[in-house]
Amino acid sequence: MTSTPPPASGRRRWAALVFISVAVALIIVDSTIVNVAIPSIVDDLGIDSTEVQWVQEAYTLVFASLLLLFGAMADRFGRRRLLLVGVAIFTVSSLLAATAPSGELLIASRFVQGVGGAMILPTTLSLLNATFRGRERAIAFAVWGSTIGGMAAVGPLLGGWLTTDFSWRWAFGINLPLGILIVAGVLATVPESREAARRGIDVVGAALSVVLFGTLVFGLIEGRTYGWWTATQTFTAGSFAWPFALSPIPVAFGISLAAAVASLVWARARSRAGRPTLLELSLFDIHSFRNGNVAALVVSLGEFGIILSLPLWLQFVLGFDALQTGFILLALAGGSFLASGFAGAMAGRVAPVAVVRAGLALEIAGVVWTGLVVRPEAHWGWLVPALLVYGMGVGLATAQLTGVILQDVPVEMSGQGSGTQSTSRQVGSALGVAILGTVLFTSTGAVLGDRLETAGVSAAQADQVVTAVVDSAGAAIAGLVADPATAEAGQAAQEAFSDGTRYAAFTAAGFLMIGLAASFSLGGTRRRDDAGADREVPAA
């Protein structure tokens, strides 16, 4: 049972949707805006390559680790309350990041940002689930999903503008006025809701969850850096240095597996004893929830593959700056927002799973189209329609798949359900980044090495060029092309990086095809009509 205030007016509900969507935009933009600001941060703070990785990944690591915990806490202590706390933590830590005088303090601020972001994402979903019903819920989820897809593309544009015209510090500082706006809007428009029978928190389960997802995401993100089995680079944390020939990555995966088994055993024991658990295992008895989470994980493997590799290719091969790259990626945002209007119009008329499948089909088409366009001599104009199609697919699939996953979850468990599906997506995204990053850089290195060898370059020189291009993520290409002595190698690097980008795009399309196939395990979907009654709708 859920403790809910008197129903809000229709106008107030839609105003609440605006501020909830802005809260989602806050964390999505921040997760992408930093990528284009990194070069300026390096110049200003003098951080090394290891610190660069942690600036980018500290947020993701903490964020994914805490989603499940904060989803459960939202149900027990109040969804609006936890959202407000999360926004406050995120805003204050953003201010600390914006004023950080050193790389160490910037990384620490990013860790704290991850805590705030993990409070915000599942809470926004559970608030939508508790506030909207019937056709309105489908529209709300469409707006929420399109915000995620659109803001993922707006982030690089905003970051490029702020970094180019002002300072990298404004990439974090802009969160301060946005945070104040969100807090004021949520207090004015969003009603509080929580589980009526609050029974405390499963502390042991929470700790096991943090260990499980923290080590899993660490392994997925860092596998290419430190080696999937044998250590290729020394892992350091403060004064500690990894002393073994075995990479820390399989150790991290082993700890994650052990924590997963311990979590299941612990949850079953507490459930049999009638005590609260971090995640109600009964949720996985719900067909749409169980199969929907599997589909969401697989789809997330390929859903944002373009955003991983395309900005690098646009800047380092075609020569665009950060702001120009952001403008090109804006087509993705446009397609996503365009899709939200269509999804809203179709709500109550078409089965949500049919919209998911249509969205995935558009994503596949957009990614394949992009892969076919990627060439060193490509014109950016051919990318815009491809990204528009891809963005429309993201806008349709993301929100409607979320709706399918949560449609049969009891409202009093919506925080746990939201946290679980968000975790599934984050783990899928981390796995996708690891795989697509490996495809991009491994294939770039292999193709470039072969072309240099064919051109008669010595093995030592070829290895030096390949290492420079791969380790710099393509940034070394411009210098190679500009120097007459290495211009030929630079052109080979442009072609190889284009091939790597294309292979990464096709790999992402493959994952999306598997996700499309997985969506058929959802079968028919249950849809609520405007009166709130449930009725079955055949799958398309």
Buried (B, 14 or more C-beta within 10 A) or exposed (E): EBEBEEEBEEEBBBBBBEBBBBBBBBBBBBBBBBBBBBBBBBEBBEBEEBBBBBBBBBBBBBBBBBBBBBBBBBBBBBBBBBBBBBBBBBBBBBBBBBEBEEBBBBBBBBBBBBBBBBBBBBBBBBBBBBBBBBBBBBBBBBBBBBBBBBBBBBBBBBBBBBBBEEBBBBBBBBBBEBBEBBBEBBEEBBBBBBBEEEEEBBEBBBBBBBBBBBBBBBBBBBBBBBBBEEBEBEBEEEEEEBEEEEBBBBBBBEBBEBBBEBBEEBBEEBBEEEEBBBBBEEBEEBBBBBBBBBBBBBBBBBBBBBBBBBBBBBBBBBEBEBBBBBBBBBBBBBBBBBBBBBBBEBBBEBBBBBBBBBBBBBBBBBBBBBBBBBBBEBEBEBBBBBBBBBBBBBBBBBBBBBBBBBBBBBBBBBBBBBBBBBBBBBBBBBBBBBBBBBBBBBBBBBBBBEBBEEEEBEEEEBBBBBEBBBEBBBBBBBEBBEEEEBEBBBBBBBBBBBBBBBBBBBBBBBBBBBBBEBBEEBEBBBBBEEEEEEEEBEBE
